[in-house]
Amino acid sequence: MGSRLDNAKITPKGCLKCQYHGFEYITTDTVGQIAEHEGKVFWSYKPHRPAPHSIPYYHNTEYETSHLQIDMDASLIDSALNTMDIRHPEYVHSMGFGSNNPPQNIKQYVYDNKHIPSVGLSFDYISNGVMRTLNDQVKTTQNFHMYVYPTFSWSHVKFSRKSLIIGVNLLPLAPDRTRWFITIVHNYYKSDIGKRFMQTLASTILNQDYKQMRNQATESPLKRAMLFDKVFDDEEAVVDLHRMFEKYRYPDMNSVVDLYREVQNGCDK
């Protein structure tokens, strides 16, 4: 009868039980494949790899991990470009880890690993006074960002012997709304208070991104045509990432109906 199942119950036998009529779904009722990986549940209709991408150091016992999520009023494309943009911290994150010193020693990479396009970006960043206080007065951090098309990104910030890794899994909820699943991995501030501090810091940064994402124009042919009329120096990684999304469109309802009919007719077998 069309009841949503995100508030359904799990029975002792592991079935998903609908709240409307008590119908119980089992694994053979599943469309596509489901995997639990690094604290998150992934679904794919036809996965192109045996497991989701891994976040560096996630399974290292010397590192602490925690998770956050936020729904951004922005498209998947805008969300992706934001993760690889090194120019906005000076302005968007000025009340945090941003610095008015531009990145240095910028290097950019393009990968095509088994037909999964990715872009990489490394640079050095001079910290502001607040971040130096938090990071034992280390002045410069070494940074590496990676985006794996279409929905996964991670970054590694290194200062002295300390490391902070931020993984981001993106889930498009609508043409202009994207859920960000954030994974924080680090080898410092290991106490309960320290972990809460790291989560608070990450939440502050995400809220700053949230305000900026709401300023992004709606996806349109005009926006795509104008987006890179003006660029900063050393922005090849962002431009390359944007090219990867040239053919991406949020799936419309007709596509979903066609997929449902394909499954019902057994064509996927």
N, C-alpha and C positions, 0 to 999 in steps of 0.2 A: 504493500500500500504506500510505498514511498517514504517510509520512516528513515531518518538518519540513524547511522549505526555508530557514530563517534561517541555516543553516550550509552552504548549497549553494555551488557555485562559479559564477563568471562565465566563460564561454568567450571566446576571442578574437573571436568573432562577436557577442558581447553577449548570448548566451543564458544563462538560469539553469538550471544542470545539477544534477539531483538526485543525491545521493550514493548512493542505494539501487540504482537500475537504470540510471542514466545518461540518463534522459529529459530532453530539453532544452525548456524553455519559452521561447516568443517573445512579442513584444508582443501578438499577437492572442489569447494565452491569458490576458491580463490581465482581471480583473473590476474595473470602475470606472476611475478615472483616477489617474495618478501624476504628481507634479510635484516637481522639485528646486528649492528656494527658500531662499535665505539660509542655506546650509549645512546644510539638513535635507531629508529626503525625506518628502513628504506623500502620503497616499492618501485618496481619497474615492470612495464608490460612485456617488453622484450629487451632485457639487459644486454648491453654490448660488452660487458666484462664480468668475470666470475664473482667479483665482490666490489663494494663501494671503495672509493679512494680512501687511503689512510692518512691520518694526520701525524706528522713526525713526532716522535717521542711519546706518543699517547700511551704506549704499553711499557714505557720505561719506569721502573719502580722508583727512580730518583725524582720523578716529576709528579706534580699535583695536577689534577684535572677537574674541571667544572663546566657546567653548561648554562647557556642563556638562550632566550629566543625573543624576537621582536618582529612585529608586522610593520613593514615599511610601506608608505603610500608612494610607491615607485615601481616602475617596470623591472623585469628581470635584467634588461639591458642596462638601465641606469644603475641598478644594484651592482652588476658585474663591473662596470666601468669605475664605480666608486672604490672598489676593493683594490684596483691597480693604479689609482690616481695619487701621485705624490705631491701635488700642488695644493690640495685643499686643506691639509692640516694647519697651515699657517693662519687660515681664516676660520674654518669650521671648528677646529679643535684648539683654538688659541687659548681657551681656558682649560688646558689639559696638557697633552703631550706635544701640541703643536709648537713650532719654533719659526721665527721670522728669518732664520738662516736657511737658505735653499739647500736641497740635497746635493751631495758631492759624490764624485766617482761613480756616476750613474752608468750602469751596464744593462743591456736589454737582450732578451733571448726569445727565440721562437722554436717550439718543439712540435714534432708530429710523431708521437709515440703510438705505433699501431693504429694510425688513422684517428687518434684522439688529439686534436690540436690544443696546444697550451702556449701560454706566454709567461716569461719570467722577467724579473726586474730586481736588480741589486743596487744598493746605494748606501752611503754613509750619511748620518744625520746628526747634527749638533743639537743636543738636548737643551731645553729651557731650564731655568733655575729650579723649578719645582721638581722636574723629573730627575735632575742631578741629585737633589736631596734624597729622593726615593731610591736612587740607584748608586749609592756610595760615591757620589761626586764624579761618576764616569761622564766625561764630556761628550764623547761621540759613540753612537751605536752603529753596529753593522746590521743591515736590513736585507732581507730577501723576500720578495712576494712572488707567488705563483698562482695563475688562474688556469684551471683545467675546464675547457668548454664541455658542457654548457652551464654547470651549476655548482662548481666546487672551487674554493680558493683557500689558500693558507699563506701565512706570513710568519717569518722568524726574525725576531729582534734580539740581537746579542750584544751584551755589554759586560766586559770583563769575563767572569766565568758563569754569568747568569744568562738564562735564555727564556724568552717568552714566545710561545707559538700560539697563533690565533687561527683556528680553522673556521671556515664559513661554508655551510651548505645552504643553498638558496632554493626555495620552493615557490614558484609563481602561483599565486592564488587568484589573480585576475590580471587583465592587461596592465593595470597600473597599481598592483599591490603584490608584494613579495614578502614571504616569511623568511627571516634570517635565523638559522640555527647556528649559534656561536659556541665553539669549544675552546676553552682556555687551558693551555698546558704550560707549566712553568716549574722551575727548580729552585724557587725561593719563596719567602712568605708562606711557609708550610703549616703554620699553626692555624687553628680554626679562625682566629681573628684575621690572620694574614690572608686566608683564602677569601673571607668575606670582603676584605679590603680590595682584593683583586677583582672580585665580582662587581663591587661598587664602582671601581674605576672603569671597568669595561661598560657597565650600564650608563655611566656618565657619557662616555664616548659614543655609545649607540644612540643615546637621546640627542646628542649634537648632530649625528648623522640623520636622525629622524626629522629634525627641523629642516635640514637642507634638502632631504629627499622630497619633502612636501613642496619645495620650490621648483622641482623639476617639471618641465612642460610635458604634457601628454604625448605619448608616442604617436607620430604621424609621418607621412612622407616628407613634409616640409622640415620637420625636426631632423630626420635622418639626412636630408640634403644639406642642412645648414650646420650640423653639429661640429664639423671640423674645418669650417671656413677659417677659423683662427685657432692656432695651437701654440702652446709654449714649446720651448726647446726641450729636446730629450723626451718626447711623448710618443715615441714609436710603439711602445708596448701597448698603450691605450688605443692607439689607432689600429694596430694589428688585432687587438681584441674586438674592437668594434666591427672590423671586417668579418670576423668569425660569425657575428650575429646578423650579417646582411640578409640572410634568408630566414632568420627566425621570426616566427609570428606566434602569438599566444593562440593555442588551439581553440577554435570556435565550437559551438555546440553541435554543429553538423558533423565535425570530425569525431566528437565523442559518440554521437549516435551511430556513425559508421563503424567505429571500433566495437561498440556494444553488439551490433548486428553481426559483425565478423566473428566475435567470440561465440555468440549464440548459435551460429551456423557451423561452428567447428572449423572455420577456415584457417585459424592459427595453428592447427595441428597438421 
